[in-house]
Amino acid sequence: MSDNLRSKFLDVYQILKSELMNDPAFDGIDISRKWVDHAFNDFYLVFLMQEQDNPGEKLSRGISVLDSYKLLKDGKELTDDEIFLASALGWCIEWLHSYFLFLGEILEKRHTIRDRPLWFKDPKIRMMGTNGGIILRHQIQRVLKKHFRNKKYYVELLDLFNEVEFQTAYGQLNDLLTTLEEEKDLSKYSLDLHCRIVQYKTASYSFYPSVACALLMSEENLEDHLDAKSILIDIGNYFQIQVDYLNCFGDPENGKTGTDIEEFKCSWLVVKALELCNDEQKKVLHENYGKQDPACVARVKELYNELNLQGAFVEYEIQSYVRLTTSIDAYPSAAVQAILKSFLAKVYKRA
């Protein structure tokens, strides 16, 4: 994306935020308006700008609506109205993503994430942030109503956002249920369970909504592009497995390591390890996985190396790339094909 389009995308944020600040609900209650202004401008926007997995991906979900729509227009210059509408939908996606992250940090009882303090530990936010997150979530519907109500694809937009939210909440539920402290049991972990969690919690909303919004703006029928949806969800699956891998083997200086082992996550690495382990190695895994003790974490990582999970991931990555590129090359629409290739290029071999 050009710097000019990115700048216009950020400008639209200020317009949408101004619409919220001028809502009659805040009339005569300056303390509410000031708090929401701080939350949206000084905190939530900064949160969105920092939460991406590397600096080149900041706000990537939202900006991808603009990128995808421009490809569907065969690269033609977009009008100011088209830029505004695509950017507004992009911000709705970013806010939905942010809403999920805010709630997830509480539900998953984390202490830090990527070496930054949790949002609800900010002394100016704390648990009030839950209300801010709810306002953020409902601002999506207000933006859609104000700017898209007269579009013939308005109902499809509402259905898209509602379905994405439900599927992600369902995926979050499955993720939470597998990590209950009193019910820790590695025997219930499997590749099938991991796939189901990932498909709903991450894959369904990471890439597809951005493309679906662009398709709807182009007055395309989403039912005609179900294969594109499947490919994008497949890319989302690959993306999450890559995140699981980097959580353990990533470069700490790039913020790529995490705490999946300590948090007893149903990670691709642990389910792959269970698949490859002999009985003795399984015992080691059962005794050490999900423990906060650094020695236990180190023993799990040592076992991962014994099982050559880095090699298993490389093999998975190659197979995924071949499968995905084959599916993309067979797609009948050249414009959609270009969109799919752009998404795959963003995540393939991400360091």
BATOR-293826 format. One record per residue: residue number from 1; z, y, x of N, C-alpha, C in turn. Coordinates in steps of 0.05 Angstrom, whole numbers. Each point is the difference from the previous one (the first is absolute). Layout:
# BATOR-293826
    i     n_z     n_y     n_x    ca_z    ca_y    ca_x     c_z     c_y     c_x
  NUM       Z       Y       X       Z       Y       X       Z       Y       X
...
This chain:
# BATOR-293826
    i     n_z     n_y     n_x    ca_z    ca_y    ca_x     c_z     c_y     c_x
    1       0     -24      17       0      24     -17       0      25      18
    2     -15      20      -9      -1      25      15      26      15      -3
    3       6      17      20      24      16      -1       0      18     -24
    4     -24       9      -8      -2      18     -23       9     -14     -26
    5      -9     -25      -4       7     -15     -24      30      -6       1
    6      10      -8      23      29      -6       2      16      25      -7
    7      -9      23       9      14      25      -6       0       6     -30
    8     -23      -6     -12      -2       5     -29      18     -20     -15
    9       2     -25      10      18     -19     -12      29       9       0
   10       8      12      23      28      10       2       4      25     -17
   11     -22      16      -4       2      23     -18       5      -8     -28
   12     -12     -23      -8       4      -9     -28      29      -8      -5
   13      13     -10      21      29      -6      -3      15      25      -9
   14      -6      22      13      15      25      -7      -6       9     -28
   15     -25      -4     -10      -7       7     -27      16     -17     -20
   16       0     -27       5      14     -18     -18      30       5       0
   17      11       6      24      28       6       1       7      26     -15
   18     -18      19       3       4      26     -14       0      -5     -31
   19     -17     -17      -9      -1      -6     -29      27     -12      -9
   20      12     -17      17      26     -11      -7      21      21       0
   21       0      17      21      21      21       3      -1      20     -24
   22     -23       3     -11      -3      19     -22       3     -13     -28
   23       9     -24       0       4     -14     -25      21      14     -16
   24      -3       3     -27      20      13     -17      27     -14       1
   25       1     -25       9      26     -15       2      19      14      18
   26     -10      15      20      17      14      20       7      28      -8
   27     -11      10     -22       5      28      -8      29       5      -3
   28      10      20      14      28       8      -3      20     -17      16
   29     -11     -20      14      18     -18      15     -10      -1      29
   30       6      22      15     -11       3      27      10     -22      19
   31      25      -9      -5      11     -20      18     -17     -26       0
   32     -10      -7     -23     -17     -24      -3     -27       4      14
   33     -12      24      -4     -25       6      12       2       1      30
   34      22      11      11       3       2      29       4     -28      12
   35      15     -17     -14       4     -27      11     -26     -16       1
   36     -15       1     -22     -26     -15      -1     -19      12      21
   37       0      27       3     -17      12      20       7     -10      28
   38      25      -1       6       9     -11      26      -9     -29       3
   39       6     -16     -21      -6     -28       1     -30      -5       5
   40     -17      14     -16     -28      -5       2     -12      11      25
   41       8      25       7     -14      13      22      12      -6      28
   42      26      -1       1      14      -3      26       6     -29       6
   43       0     -17     -20       8     -28       5     -22     -20      -7
   44      -8      -1     -25     -19     -21      -8     -27       2      15
   45     -10      25       3     -25       3      15       3      -9      28
   46      22       8      13       6      -9      27       2     -30       2
   47      14     -11     -20       3     -29      -2     -27     -14      -1
   48     -17      10     -17     -27     -12      -2     -16       2      26
   49       3      23      13     -14       5      25      10     -17      23
   50      25      -9      -2      12     -15      22       0     -30      -5
   51      -3      -9     -25       6     -28      -7     -23     -19       8
   52     -23      11       6     -23     -18       6       5     -15      26
   53     -15     -22       3       6     -18      23     -10      11      27
   54     -18      19       0      -6      15      24     -11      27      -7
   55       0      19      18      -7      28      -7     -28       2     -12
   56     -19     -17       8     -27       1     -11      -2      -8     -29
   57      22     -11     -11      -1     -10     -27      16      17     -20
   58       9      23       9      16      17     -18     -15       6     -25
   59      12      -5     -23     -12       5     -26     -26     -14      -5
   60      -3     -23      14     -26     -14      -1      -7     -10     -28
   61      20      -8     -16      -6     -10     -27     -13      22     -17
   62      12      24       1     -10      22     -16     -27      10      10
   63      -2       4      26     -25      10      11     -23     -20      -4
   64       6     -26      -3     -20     -20      -4     -15       3     -27
   65      13      13     -19     -14       6     -25     -23      19       5
   66       5      20      16     -21      19       7     -22     -13      16
   67       8     -16      20     -19     -14      17     -18     -19     -16
   68      13     -15     -18     -15     -20     -16     -18      14     -19
   69       9      21     -13     -17      14     -19     -24      12      14
   70       4      11      23     -23      12      15     -21     -22       7
   71       9     -24       7     -18     -22       6     -15      -8     -25
   72      13       0     -23     -13      -6     -25     -21      21      -8
   73       4      24      10     -19      22      -4     -21       1      21
   74      -3     -22      15     -19      -2      22       4      21      21
   75      24       9       5       6      19      20      -7      29      -6
   76      -8       5     -26      -7      27      -7      25      18       0
   77      -5      26       4      22      19       1      14       0     -27
   78      26      -1       0      16       0     -25       4      28      -9
   79       0       3     -27       7      27     -11      30       4       2
   80       8      25      -4      28       7       1      15     -15     -22
   81     -12      -3     -23      13     -14     -22       3     -30       7
   82     -20     -12      12       2     -28       8      21      -4      21
   83       1      18      19      21      -2      21      28       2     -13
   84       3      19     -18      26       3     -13       8     -25     -15
   85     -18     -11     -17       7     -23     -16       6     -25      17
   86     -17      -4      20       4     -23      18      26       3      15
   87       6      25       9      25       5      14      24      -4     -18
   88      -2       9     -25      22      -3     -19       7     -29      -4
   89     -21     -17      -3       4     -29      -3      12     -11      26
   90      -9      10      22      11      -9      26      30       6       2
   91       8      23      -9      29       7       1      16     -17     -20
   92     -12      -7     -22      14     -17     -19       5     -27      13
   93     -19     -10      15       4     -26      14      21       3      22
   94       0      22      15      20       4      21      28       2     -13
   95       2      14     -22      26       2     -13      10     -26     -11
   96     -18     -17     -10       8     -26      -9      10     -17      24
   97     -15       2      22       8     -14      25      28       9       9
   98       4      27      -1      25      11       9      23      -9     -19
   99      -6       0     -26      20      -9     -20       9     -28       6
  100     -19     -18       6       7     -27       6      18      -2      25
  101      -7      16      20      15       0      25      29      11      -3
  102       3      21     -16      26      11      -5      18     -20     -12
  103      -9     -13     -22      16     -20     -14       5     -24      18
  104     -21      -8      15       2     -24      17      22       3      21
  105       4      24      10      20       5      21      28      -5     -11
  106       4       7     -25      26      -5     -12       3     -30      -7
  107     -20     -11     -13       1     -28     -10       3     -20      23
  108     -13       6      23       1     -18      23      24       5      18
  109      16      20      -7      25       5      15      -5       3      30
  110     -20      15       7      -6       4      28      18      21      12
  111       2       1      27      16      20      14     -19      21      12
  112     -22      -9      11     -21      18      10     -27     -13      -5
  113     -21      16       3     -27     -11      -2     -17      14      20
  114     -13     -16      18     -15      10      22      15      21      15
  115      26      -6       5      17      17      16       5      28     -11
  116      -5       4     -26       7      26     -12      22      -5     -21
  117      17      20      -5      20      -3     -21     -13      -5     -27
  118      14     -14     -17     -10      -4     -27       1      26     -16
  119     -19       3     -19      -2      25     -15      26       7     -14
  120      14     -20     -12      23       7     -16      25       6      18
  121      -4      -2      26      22       8      18      -3      29      10
  122     -22      13      -8      -4      28       5      22      16     -15
  123      16      16      13      23      13     -13      -9      19     -23
  124     -25       9       0     -10      17     -21     -13     -16     -23
  125      -3     -26       4     -13     -16     -20      19     -21     -12
  126       9     -18      17      18     -22      -8     -10     -14     -26
  127      18      -9     -17      -9     -16     -23     -14      17     -21
  128       2      26       2     -16      18     -17     -30      -6       3
  129      -7     -12      22     -28      -7       5     -11     -19     -21
  130      17     -17     -12     -10     -18     -20     -11      15     -24
  131      13      22      -7     -10      17     -22     -26      13       9
  132       0       9      25     -25      12      10     -23     -19       0
  133       6     -26       7     -20     -20      -1     -11      -5     -28
  134      18       1     -19      -9      -3     -28     -18      23      -9
  135       8      24       8     -16      24      -6     -28      -3      13
  136       1      -9      25     -25      -5      15     -18     -19     -15
  137      12     -23      -9     -15     -20     -15     -12      11     -26
  138      15      16     -14     -10      10     -26     -19      24       4
  139       1      12      24     -19      21       5     -29     -11       1
  140      -2     -26       8     -26     -13       0     -13       1     -28
  141      15      -8     -20     -10       0     -27      -7      29     -10
  142      16      19       9      -5      28      -8     -26      10      13
  143      -4      -7      25     -25       8      14     -24     -12     -14
  144       2     -26      -6     -22     -14     -14      -6      13     -27
  145      21       6     -14      -4      12     -27     -12      28       2
  146      10      16      19     -10      28       2     -29       2      10
  147      -7     -17      19     -26       3      13     -21     -21      -7
  148       8     -21     -14     -19     -21      -6      -1      -8     -29
  149      16      13     -17       1      -8     -28     -27       1     -14
  150     -17      18       8     -26       3     -13     -22     -17      14
  151       8     -15      20     -20     -17      13      -1     -27     -15
  152     -24     -11      -2      -3     -24     -16      14     -24      13
  153       7       3      26      14     -22      13      30       4       1
  154      10      18     -16      29       7       0      17     -25      -6
  155      -7     -14     -20      16     -24      -8      -1     -21      22
  156     -23      -3      13      -1     -19      22      18       8      23
  157       2      26       5      18      10      21      29      -7      -6
  158       8       5     -25      27      -6      -8       6     -30       3
  159     -19     -16      -9       3     -29       2       2      -9      29
  160     -16      12      18       0      -7      28      28       6      12
  161      10      24      -4      26       7      12      23     -17     -12
  162      -1      -5     -26      21     -16     -13       0     -28      11
  163     -24     -12       3      -2     -28       9       9      -2      29
  164      -8      19      16       7       0      29      31       2       2
  165      12      17     -16      29       3       2      14     -26      -9
  166      -9     -12     -21      12     -25      -9      -2     -22      21
  167     -24      -3      11      -5     -22      19      17       5      25
  168       3      25       9      16       5      24      29      -5      -6
  169      10       8     -23      28      -5      -8       5     -30      -1
  170     -19     -15     -10       3     -29      -1       1     -12      28
  171     -17      10      18       0     -10      27      26       8      14
  172      11      24      -5      25       8      11      23     -18      -9
  173      -1      -8     -26      20     -18     -11       0     -26      15
  174     -23     -12       4      -2     -25      14      10       2      29
  175      -6      23      12      10       5      28      30       1       0
  176      12      15     -19      29       3      -1      14     -26      -5
  177     -12     -16     -18      13     -26      -8       1     -19      24
  178     -19       2      18      -1     -18      23      20       7      22
  179      11      25      -2      18       9      21      28       4      -9
  180       7     -10     -23      28       3     -10      19     -13      20
  181      20      16       7      19      -9      21      14     -26      -7
  182       7      -4     -26      15     -24      -8     -19     -24      -5
  183     -26       5       2     -18     -22      -6     -21      -4      23
  184       8       6      24     -18      -3      23      -7     -29       4
  185     -25      -6      -2      -8     -29       2     -29       0      10
  186      -4      -7      25     -27       0      12     -18     -22     -13
  187      13     -20     -12     -16     -22     -11     -18       9     -23
  188       6      23     -12     -16      10     -22     -24      17      10
  189      -1       6      26     -21      16      11     -25     -17       5
  190     -23      11      -7     -25     -14       4     -23      20       1
  191     -23      -8      10     -23      17       1      -8       9     -28
  192       3     -18     -19      -7       7     -28      18      23     -11
  193      26      -3       6      19      21      -9      -6      26      14
  194      -5      -1      26      -6      24      15     -26      14     -11
  195     -20     -16      -6     -25      10     -11       5      14     -27
  196      17     -12     -16       5      12     -27      14      26       2
  197      20       1      18      15      26       4     -19      21      10
  198     -16      -7      20     -18      20      13     -21       9     -20
  199     -11     -19     -15     -22       8     -19      10      21     -20
  200      24      -3      -9      10      18     -21      14      25      12
  201      16      -4      21      16      22      11     -17      19      16
  202     -19     -10      15     -15      17      19     -30       1      -5
  203     -12     -24      -1     -30      -1      -1     -12      14     -24
  204      13      -3     -23     -13      11     -24      -1      30      -1
  205      18      14      15      -1      29      -1      -7      14      26
  206      -3     -15      21      -5      12      26     -28      13       2
  207     -20     -14     -11     -27       9       4     -16       3     -26
  208       4     -19     -18     -16      -1     -25       2      26     -17
  209      24      11      -5       1      23     -18     -17      24      10
  210      -1       4      26     -16      22      11     -29      -3      -7
  211     -10     -25       3     -28      -5      -6      -5       0     -30
  212      19     -11     -15      -3       0     -30      -1      28     -11
  213      16      18      11      -1      28      -9     -27      13       6
  214     -11      -6      24     -26      11       7     -22     -12     -18
  215       2     -26      -6     -20     -12     -18       1      12     -28
  216      24       5     -10       3      11     -26     -11      29      -1
  217       5      15      21     -11      27       1     -30      -1       1
  218     -11     -21      11     -30      -3       1     -10     -13     -26
  219      17      -3     -19      -7     -12     -27     -10     -28       3
  220      12     -15      19      -7     -28       3      20     -17     -17
  221      -9     -22     -10      17     -19     -14      15     -18      20
  222      26       1      -1      16     -16      20      -5     -30      -4
  223      -7      -8     -24      -6     -29      -4     -25      -9      15
  224     -17      19       7     -24      -7      16       6      -2      29
  225      25       6       8       6       0      29      25     -17       5
  226       3     -22     -15      23     -18       4      -1     -13      28
  227     -24      -5      10      -2     -12      27      10      20      21
  228      -5      26      -4      10      20      18      31       0       0
  229      11      -2     -24      29      -1      -3      11     -24      15
  230     -12     -23      -3       9     -24      14      -1       3      31
  231     -21      13       9      -3       4      29      21      19      10
  232       6      22     -15      20      19       8      28     -12      -1
  233       5     -17     -19      26     -14       0       2     -19      23
  234     -22     -12       7       0     -18      24       5      16      25
  235     -12      24       2       6      18      23      29       7       0
  236      11       5     -24      29       7      -3      18     -23      10
  237      -8     -25      -6      15     -23       9       0      -1      31
  238     -24       3      11      -3       1      29      17      22      12
  239      -1      23     -12      15      24       9      30      -7       1
  240      11     -12     -21      29      -6       0       8     -21      20
  241     -17     -20       4       6     -20      20      -1      12      28
  242     -18      19       3      -1      15      25      26      16       4
  243      10      13     -22      25      14       1      23     -18       7
  244       0     -24     -12      21     -20       6       0      -8      30
  245     -24      -3      10      -3      -7      29      10      22      18
  246      -8      25      -6       8      23      16      29       5      -2
  247      12      -7     -22      29       3      -4      16     -14      22
  248     -11     -22      10      13     -15      21     -13       5      27
  249     -26       0       2     -14       1      25     -13      27       7
  250       4      20     -17     -12      26       5      13      15      22
  251     -13      22       8      10      18      21      21      18     -11
  252      25      -2      10      22      17     -10      -6      29       3
  253     -15       8      21      -5      28       5     -19      12     -22
  254     -14     -17     -14     -18       9     -22      14      -5     -27
  255      25      -6       0      15      -4     -24      -9     -25     -16
  256      -9     -20      15     -12     -24     -13      20     -23      -4
  257      24       2      10      18     -22      -4      18       6     -24
  258      12     -21     -11      17       4     -23      23     -20      -1
  259      10      -5     -24      24     -16      -3      -4     -23     -20
  260     -24     -11      -2      -5     -22     -18      18     -24       5
  261       5      -6      25      17     -23       7      29       4     -10
  262      11      24       6      27       6      -8       3       0     -30
  263     -21       9     -14       2       4     -29      -9     -25     -16
  264      -5     -22      14      -7     -25     -13     -25       2     -17
  265     -19      16      10     -25       4     -15     -17     -25       0
  266     -14      -3     -23     -20     -21      -2     -25       9      14
  267       1       2      26     -22      10      17     -20     -23       6
  268     -24       8       6     -21     -20       7       9     -15      25
  269      13      13      18       9     -14      24      19     -23      -5
  270      20       5     -17      20     -21      -5     -12     -23     -17
  271     -17       6     -19     -12     -22     -15     -20     -16      17
  272     -13      14      18     -18     -14      19      17     -17      19
  273      22      11       9      18     -16      17      10     -25     -14
  274       8       3     -25      10     -23     -15     -22     -22      -3
  275     -24       9      -1     -23     -18      -2      -4     -16      26
  276       6      13      22      -6     -12      27      24     -13      12
  277      24       6      -9      25      -9      13       3     -31      -2
  278      13     -11      21      11     -27      -3      28       2     -11
  279      14     -21      -4      26       0     -13      20      16      17
  280       0      -3      26      18      14      18      -4      30      -1
  281     -26       8       0      -7      28      -1       7      13     -27
  282      -3     -16     -21       8      10     -27      30       5      -1
  283      16     -17      14      28       4       0       7      27      14
  284     -13       5      22       4      26      14      -7      23     -18
  285     -22      -2     -15      -8      21     -18      20       4     -22
  286       9     -21     -12      20       2     -22      26      12      10
  287       8      -6      25      25      10      11      -1      29       8
  288     -23      11       6      -2      27      11     -15      20     -17
  289     -17      -9     -18     -16      20     -15      18      14     -21
  290      -4      26      -2      15      16     -19      27       9       9
  291       5      -3      26      26       9      12      -4      27      15
  292      21      17      -2      -1      26      12       5      -2      31
  293      11     -22       9       7      -4      28     -25       2      17
  294      -2      18      20     -23       2      17      -7     -26      14
  295      20     -16       6      -5     -26      13     -16     -19     -18
  296       7       1     -26     -14     -16     -20     -29       9      -3
  297      -3      26      -1     -28      12      -2     -16      -9      24
  298      12       2      24     -14      -8      24      -8     -29       0
  299      18     -17     -11      -6     -29      -1     -23      -5     -19
  300      -2      14     -22     -22      -3     -19     -26       8      14
  301       0      22      14     -24      10      14      -8     -20      22
  302      20     -11      13      -6     -21      20     -14     -24     -12
  303       9      -8     -24     -12     -22     -14     -28       7      -8
  304      -5      24      -9     -27       9      -8     -19      -3      24
  305      10       7      24     -16      -2      24      -5     -30       6
  306      20     -17      -3      -3     -28       5     -22     -12     -19
  307      -2      10     -24     -19      -9     -19     -27      14       2
  308      -2      19      19     -24      15       5     -11      14     -26
  309      18      14     -13      -8      13     -25     -18      24       6
  310       0      11      24     -19      20       7     -28     -11       0
  311      -3     -24      11     -26     -13      -1      -8      -7     -28
  312      19      -9     -17      -6      -6     -28     -10      24     -15
  313      13      23       6      -9      25     -13     -28       8       9
  314      -6      -2      26     -27       7       9     -21     -18     -14
  315       6     -25      -3     -18     -19     -14      -3       8     -29
  316      22       7     -13      -1       9     -28     -17      26      -2
  317       4      18      19     -14      26      -1     -30      -4       3
  318      -8     -17      18     -29      -5       4     -12     -12     -25
  319      14     -20     -11     -10     -14     -25      -2      20     -23
  320      20      17      -2       0      20     -22     -23      19       3
  321      -5       9      24     -21      20       5     -28     -13      -7
  322      -4     -24       9     -25     -14      -6      -3      -3     -31
  323      21      -9     -13      -1      -4     -29      -6      27     -15
  324      14      21       8      -3      25     -13     -27      13       5
  325      -9      -1      25     -27      12       6     -22     -15     -15
  326       3     -26      -2     -20     -16     -15      -1       8     -29
  327      24       4     -12       1       8     -28     -11      28      -4
  328       7      18      18      -9      28      -2     -30       2       4
  329     -11     -15      19     -29       1       5     -16     -10     -24
  330      13     -17     -17     -14     -11     -23       2      18     -25
  331      16      22       3       4      17     -24     -26      15      -7
  332      -7       0     -26     -26      11      -8      -3      30       2
  333      22      15      -2      -2      29       1       4      10      29
  334     -20      14      11       2      10      27      23      20       3
  335       4      17     -20      21      20       2      28     -13       0
  336       4     -20     -18      26     -14      -1       4     -16      25
  337     -22     -11      10       1     -15      25      10      17      23
  338     -10      25       0       8      19      21      30       7      -2
  339      10       2     -25      28       5      -5      17     -23      10
  340      -8     -24      -6      15     -24       8       1      -2      30
  341     -22       5      13      -1      -1      29      18      21      13
  342       2      23     -13      17      22      11      29      -8      -2
  343       8     -14     -22      28      -9      -2       7     -21      20
  344     -18     -19       4       4     -22      19       3      12      28
  345     -17      19       6       0      12      27      26      15       6
  346      13      11     -21      25      14       3      23     -19       9
  347      -1     -25      -9      23     -17       5      -6     -22      20
  348     -25      -7       6      -6     -22      18      10       6      28
  349      15     -19      12      11       2      27      16      26       4
  350      14       8     -21      17      24       2      23      -6      19
  351       2      16      21      21      -5      21      27      10      -9
